[in-house]
Every structure is written in structure tokens, then in C-alpha cells.
Amino acid sequence: MSKQKITLKNILSAKKRIADIITETPLRRSLHLSEKTGKNVFLKLENMQPSGSFKLRGAANAILSLSDEELSRGVITTSAGNHGKGVAYIAAKLGIKAAIFVSALVPPHKIKAMEQLGAEVVVAGKDQDEASDNAHKTAEKEGMTFISPFDDLFVIAGQGTAALEILQENPDIDTLLVQLSGGGLMSGTAVAAKSINPDIKLIGVTIEQGAAMYESIKAGKIVPVEETPSVADALQGGLPFDNKYTFDICRRNVDDIIRVPEEQIEKAMAYCFRTERLVLEGSGAITTAPLLFNDSQISGKNIAAVLSGDNVDIEQLLEIAGKYPEIQNI
């Protein structure tokens, strides 16, 4: 797929390629959110992937597309945690070397999770941009293959398989709430969903401060952002200025972007834990925040929200859930 436009055919090919690795996750109707909003709300449980997040889809498709010679030299990536865990998971299954370069903002529990899968984890920068620069230099020096966290056509096609599953299970879905950071998940979702239903609405959900894709789309070009700590740490990170795919796909296809304040992200985590009985990290739960606090922004009647991952420190989640006992009654 090098340099070519991604199509639904690529996503269908990805689905076959990764079938033995990933889980076709449930699309579960939320009784509470449906009653609260007066809409049909479904939750796509990507937290049930073997690696704990949707990132396994893209990592699997990219790595399984490599030649035997490329695999023998190992893979390297940069990650806020979930993509790195996906890469580490696939690498362990294939018995190949994996190196994950992370920034100083990546939580220790995510580093530990990648190391437990056998990957070499290197803290290589104050932010994602710096870690990525160092990962690319190491890849060139050691002959390893760099697996992009989002700006790669095989990664995008892999992520698009989640939307494919949603619409195959429920063709009536008219609105998708999708995490928006580097744009890999949203780009794959856009290609899959709008190929099947051009009228479907795509709503990106992201952090309030340092939202790289939001700021870049607003400016009409890729702009730098300052990374600040967030409970949704998986949504942090900038867009490289040599971005080839995701910025353009998102700019053309995303119908709306909702930025969520930190307190609402925490409340969404507490809600998912207390009411939906789901263990989710901040970025995993963030798509429920607009439904909980501002559903008037969402005009659709049949809504699917992607719950992207469960890689949260349990003590942190319990602390957050304890802060908002009232959230169960929203």
C-alpha cells in the first residue's frame, strides 16, 4: 500500500490478515446512556483486545505485512503506551525483537506492561516528538523497521477494522464517537465508515489542552502543541510536520471535534467503572463524556462510542471512582 490511497479493500484485507490475532470485540447497548440521552447508544469494547486496546489491530496489520528479512531485524516504535503494548504483543508472538521508545510522560504501569511482554523500553525524550526522533535515528542505525503509531497505511487499515465490525453488526449506526489524537483510529474509521455509509457522522473526542489534531485542523496546517499532563495520556503527542496521511484524512472527514476537560474525563472513567462495570483508562472512557455531559452536541439517533483501552493503573482508577460517588446517578 506504499504511497497509495487507502480504501475499504485495504481494510477488508487487514481484517483477514489479523483475524487470528485480534478479538472481534462486542458492540454492547448501554441501557443507562440510551435512557439518559433518548438515543440508542452502543459501546464498542476495544478494551477487550488481548493487549487491552484497539492499537493491537494496526500493530498486527503493519507487522504481519513485513517480509521475513524485515522481521528478522526487529521492529521499533514510539508510543504513549498502547501502541507499544500492541507492538510488543505481536513481537512476542512472532519471536522477534521489539524496542519501544517513550517519553518521560508515559506512566510507569504502561512501561511495565510493555516490558512484561519482552520489549525493550527506552525513555528517550521529554515528549513524544523527541522520543520519535530518537526512535527513527535508532531504527536507521540498527536496521530495524519503524512501525508508526498512526501515520502508516497498514496501521490505519488495521484500525479501520473496528469500524467495519461496528457497521457489520449494526448497519443503523448513524454517528460514531471516536478518540482523536494522531488520527490513526479516526482515519481508519473514516475510510471504513464513509465507504459503507457516506452520510454517517464522525465525531472526534479529544483532550482540552495540547490536542494536536484539533489545533492543526483549526489552523488548516500542522502546528506544534505543548504536551501537558492529562488523565487521558494516550491522547497526548504532536503531529510530525512530515505527516503523510492522517491529517488530510481527518481534515476531510471529521464532522465535529469535542474537547473534554480533565474533570469530565475523570467522571467518565468513574461512570464507566461504577455504572457500566468497565475498567477503562482516560482515553478509553473519554467518548462517553459528551453523552454524559453535553449530548445536545450529538444529533444522531443510533450512536456507537469506541471505548479504546483499559491500560490504567488500578489504584488511580479506584481513587478517581472514589472522588465521584454521585456519578452513578447521573
N, C-alpha and C positions, 0 to 999 in steps of 0.2 A: 504493500500500500504506500510505499515511499512516494511522497510528493503528490499523491493523487487525492481527489476529494473523497471524503468518507461517505458511504452510502448505507442504506438499510442492508444491502447484500453483505457488506463487511461485518455488520453486527450479527447477522444470521450465521455467518461463517465463524465468528467468535463464539457464538453460543454452542456450536458443535465442538469447537476446539477445547473449550474449558469445561465441558459437561461433566467430566469425571473428577474435576477439582472443586468446583463451586457447588453451593446448595441453591436450589430454586426456592427462595425464601417465601414465607406466607404473605399474602395480602389480606390483612385482618380488618374487618369493620370495627371501628371504635364506637361503641354504644354511647359513651359519655360525650365525645366530641360531636357525634351526629346529632344527639339530642340538644346539646348546647347551641349549636350553630344552625340547626334546622336544615342541615345538608347531609348528604351521605359521605362520611369521612372514612377513608381506609388508610391503614398504616402498612407500609412496605417494610418488613422486618429484616433489614440488612445486617442488624446486629447478630443475626443467627448464622452468618457465614462462619466457616471454620476458623478464620483468622479474626473474627469479630467485627469486620466491616466490609462494605462494598468494594473497597480497594483491591480485594483479592481478585475480583473479576478482571480489572485492567492489567494487574501484575501478571496474572496467569496467561492472559492472551498475548501479552508482549513477550514474556519469557518462552512460552511454548512455540512462538514463531521464529525463534533463533535457530541458527544452524548448530550442528553438533560441535563444530570448531569454535563457534562463539560461546556456546555453553561451557566448553572445556576451560575457557579463560575466565569464567566467572562473571558476575553482574554486580553493578554498583548503582546506588541511587542516593538521592537526598529525600528526607521525609520529615514530617511533623509527627510521625509515629505509625499511622495506619497503613500508608503505602509501604513503608519499610517493613512492617509486620507481614504484609501480603507477599512482598518480595522474599523475605526470609522464609516464609512458609513454603512457597514454591521451590526455592533453592534447596531447602531441606528434603523435600520430596524427591527432587531430581539428583540430589547428592552433589551439588555444585557450590562453589564459593560465592558468598554474598557479603558485600560491605555496604553499610548504611551510614551516610553522613547526616548528622543532625545539628541543629542549632542549640545554643545554651537555653533556649526557651522550652525545649521538649521536656515534658515531665519525666521524672525518674522511672515511674512504673511502666511507661511506654518503652523506654530504653531497655529495661529489664526484660520485657516481653519479647523484644527482638533478639536479645542475647540468648534467651532461653531456647529460641528456635535455631541457634547455631550461627547467627550472623555476627560479623564484626561491626560494632557500632562505634563511630568516631564522632565526638563532639568537635565540630570543625568551623565554628563561627558564632558570632553574636546573634545572627538572624538567618533566615532561610536562604537569602541571596548569597551570603558569604559561604554558608555550608555547601550550596550548589556549585559555586565557583571552585571550591576545593575538591569537590567530588569529580567535576569534569577534568580537572588537572590530573587527579589520580587515575582516572579512567584512561586518559591518554598515555600516561606514563607506564601503567601496568598492563595495558591492552585489554582491560575489562570493558564490557558493554554497559553503557549508561541506560538505565530504564527510567524515563521521565515520570514524575509523579502525575502529570496531567497532559503535557503538550506533546503527545505522541499518538499517531493514528491507531495503533494497535491497542494502546491503553484506552483511548476514547471509545473504540469499538467494544472493548470488554465492558466498560462501564455502561454502555448503552443497552446491554442485555438485561439490566434490571428493569428499565422502562418497557422493554419488549415483553417481559414476563407480566408486568402490571396490565398492559393492554390486551395481552392474550387471555388473561384471566378475567378481566372486566373491561370490555370494549366501550362501556358507557362512561368511563372516566373522562371528564372534560377539563380538569385542572390538575396540574402536578406541582407540588411544593418540593423544591429540590435545594439541597445545600449548594452554596455558590462560593467558591474560593478561587483556586486556579482554573476551574472550569472544565475539568475532565468529565466529571459526572454530568454536569449540565450539558456539555457538548454532546456526549453520547445519548443523553436523554432527548435532546433536541432533534438529533438525526433520526432516532428510532420513532419518537412520538409523532413528530410532524410529518414523517413519511407515511405513517399509518393514518393520522388524522390531522390535516393541516390547520384545523380550527382549534386544536387543543391549546390551552393556556399554560405557559410555563412561568412559574413564579420562583425566582431565586431568593433564598433566605440566607442572610449572612450577618456577620458581626457589625457593630456600630462603628467602631474605630479600626482603622487600618484595613478596610475592606478593599483589597486591590482591584478586583474585577469591577466592583461598583464604581469606584473612583475613576477607573480607566474608561469605562463605558460612558460615564457622565462627561468626561473630558474629551471623548472622541479619539483618544490615543492612550497608549500605555503610559501610566505615570507611576512614579515611586510612591510608596507609602511607608510610614513608620510602623514597625511592629510593636504593639503594646500587649502586655499580658491579657489573656482572655480565658474564661472558663471553657470557651469553645476553641481550644488551642489548635485543633486540627484545621480551622479555617484561617489561620494566620499565614502570612507569607506574601511576598510580592510576585508580580508577573515579570518574567525576564523580557527585556526590550527586544529580544530576537524571537518572541513568541510567534509560532507559525500557524497555529490552528485555533486554540480555544477562544482567544479574544474575539476573533472575527465571527466564529460560530455563535458565541454568546451574544455579541453585539447585534447580530441579525435576528436572533430567535427568542431571546428572553423578553417576555411581555411586561414583566414588572420585577422589581427587586425590593425586598423588605429587609431593612436593617433592624436588628433586635438588640435592645440594651442588655447589659450584663445581668441585671436583676431578673429580667424576663427569661433569659436563658436558664438561670438557676431555677426559677419557678417551673419552667418547662421540664427540667430534669426531675424536680420533685414531683410534678404532676405524673410524669411517665412512670416513676417508681411507685408512687402511692396509689394511683388510680388504674393505670394500665398494667401495672406489675412488670415493668420493664427496666432493666439496668441499661442506662444509656449515658454516654459522655455528653458534654455540652453540645458539640456539633451534631451528635446523633439526635438529640431531642429538640434542637432549635426549630425545626419545621412545624412543631406543634404550637410554638409561641404565637404566631399570627392567629391561629384558630382559637387559642385561649383568650387572647387579649385584644385582637383587632380584626375579627373575622369579617367586618364590613368591607375590608380591602379586597376580599376574595369573592368574586361574583359567581363562581361556578356552583353547580349543584351536586356533582359527583367528583369528590376530591381525593387524591391519593398523596399522602405525605411520606417521603422517604425518611426512614429512621436509619441513619447511615452507619452507626457503630456503637460498640459497647466498651471501648477501651478506656475505662475510667478507673481512677483509684477508688476502691470501695469505701474507704474511710472518708474520702472527700464527698462521695455521693451521700453517704449517711449523714454527714454534717449538713450538707445542703438540704436534704429532705427534712432534717430536724428544724431547720430555720423557718420552714413554711408549712406548718401543720394544717393551716386553713386551705391549702391548695386543693385538697381532696374534695372540697365542697364548692369549687368554682363552677 
